[in-house]
Amino acid sequence: MTAPLPADQVGRFLTVAETAEVLNVSTAQAYALVRSGELPAIKIGAAGHWRVERVELEAFIQARYEEARRAAHWRQTQFELLPELRSERLL
């Protein structure tokens, strides 16, 4: 496996294999994200090769961070509503 190029040396569009490398997932997983529409991509050329725009990939990554942050906050809030799960004792 070759080392990924720095962001300033990569073109505007990434192949699915390059996208998979950035996300540290398999190529099949990256294709699944593209085919489901979760990760926006376009088909290029007669063969219909998928390409992912770098800004779309970064937006996807940021959205996953936000989703994780919100889920953690929600779990924390739900535990706060249950006194038996808080560290303080009820008298």
C-alpha positions in Angstrom: 0.0 0.0 0.0 1.4 3.4 -0.9 1.4 6.4 1.4 -1.4 8.8 0.9 -0.6 12.1 -0.8 -0.8 15.3 1.3 -4.2 17.1 0.8 -2.7 19.9 -1.2 -1.3 17.4 -3.8 -4.6 15.5 -4.2 -7.0 16.7 -6.9 -10.5 17.9 -6.3 -11.9 14.3 -6.7 -10.9 11.1 -5.1 -11.5 7.6 -6.3 -13.5 5.3 -4.0 -10.2 3.5 -3.2 -8.6 6.8 -2.1 -11.7 7.6 -0.1 -11.6 4.3 1.6 -8.0 4.9 2.5 -8.8 8.3 4.0 -11.6 6.8 6.1 -9.5 3.7 7.0 -12.2 1.4 5.8 -12.4 -1.3 3.0 -13.1 -0.3 -0.5 -16.3 -2.3 -0.3 -17.4 -0.2 2.7 -16.7 3.0 0.9 -18.7 1.8 -2.1 -21.5 0.9 0.2 -21.5 4.5 1.6 -21.5 5.9 -2.0 -24.2 3.6 -3.3 -26.5 4.3 -0.3 -26.2 8.0 -0.9 -24.7 8.6 2.6 -21.5 9.8 1.0 -22.3 12.1 -2.0 -20.4 11.1 -5.2 -20.7 11.4 -8.9 -20.1 8.9 -11.8 -17.5 10.0 -14.4 -17.1 8.7 -17.9 -18.7 6.0 -20.0 -17.6 3.3 -17.5 -19.2 5.2 -14.7 -16.3 5.3 -12.2 -17.4 6.9 -8.9 -15.6 10.0 -7.7 -15.9 11.7 -4.3 -15.2 15.4 -4.0 -12.8 16.2 -1.2 -15.1 18.8 0.3 -17.9 16.3 0.4 -15.7 13.8 2.1 -14.7 16.4 4.7 -18.3 17.3 5.2 -19.2 13.6 5.7 -16.4 13.2 8.3 -17.5 16.4 10.2 -21.1 15.1 10.1 -20.1 11.8 11.7 -18.2 13.7 14.4 -21.3 15.9 15.1 -23.5 12.8 15.1 -21.2 11.1 17.7 -21.1 14.3 19.8 -24.9 14.5 19.8 -25.3 10.8 20.6 -22.9 11.1 23.6 -24.7 14.2 24.8 -28.1 12.5 24.5 -26.9 9.4 26.4 -25.5 11.7 29.1 -28.8 13.6 29.3 -30.8 10.4 29.5 -28.7 9.2 32.5 -29.2 12.5 34.2 -33.0 11.9 34.1 -32.6 8.6 36.0 -31.6 9.3 39.6 -30.5 5.7 40.2 -27.8 6.1 37.6 -26.4 9.4 39.0 -23.6 9.2 41.5 -25.6 11.1 44.1 -27.8 9.3 46.6 -31.5 10.0 47.1 -32.5 10.5 50.6 
